[in-house]
């Protein structure tokens, strides 16, 4: 369980901080400026596509909140097939479809669709990243078959 907690913390804490601190930092403070500065680096943060006070846009809020949720959920799921292409098709498919359809018709470029598809992609990515970190921190001896003297 230890490596999964490490993976969850390494993935979940920064994502949680970025999403929440945009709202929680006192307006005009140094922390507020730093969080919004970081948000501007990772997101366009267009005010028309962002929640009021958020450091990132609707889609990025969903992605980062999803990454945090996925990081924490990794403790409940001992294994996920993150090495499989199907995992990533399921993760990115709804987001890619929503972006494509949003370009075709503005009727499908809605804040809740941007947030929701970002949340799905983020949660599945957070699960995958936490499990990949877990795999990296697992001792190599744990992966090897037990040696039996002959």
C-alpha angles and dihedrals in degrees: 000000000000097000091046090054089049091050092047092049095046090051103032104043100056092044091048091048094051094051099041101037091060087066100031102047112095109259112259094014124130089250091052090051092048094049093046090045090054090045090054090055095054100032141029088233092199105190090224090058099039137079113251110274094008119136092216138035127267094269094046090046087056093045095049094041088048092049088053092048091046091049092053093042089056087077090061096046113061093192136022125176094237092149091065121094090223089064091058094042089056091045099048099028100083092043094048092046092050092049092048094046091044089058091051098046130014089213088078096045095089127151094236092051091050090048095044098047089045089051092053092048092044095048094050091045091048091052091049095046093048091050092046089052089048090052090050093051095046112104113253089233090063090060095049121089113254112267115237119196113234 
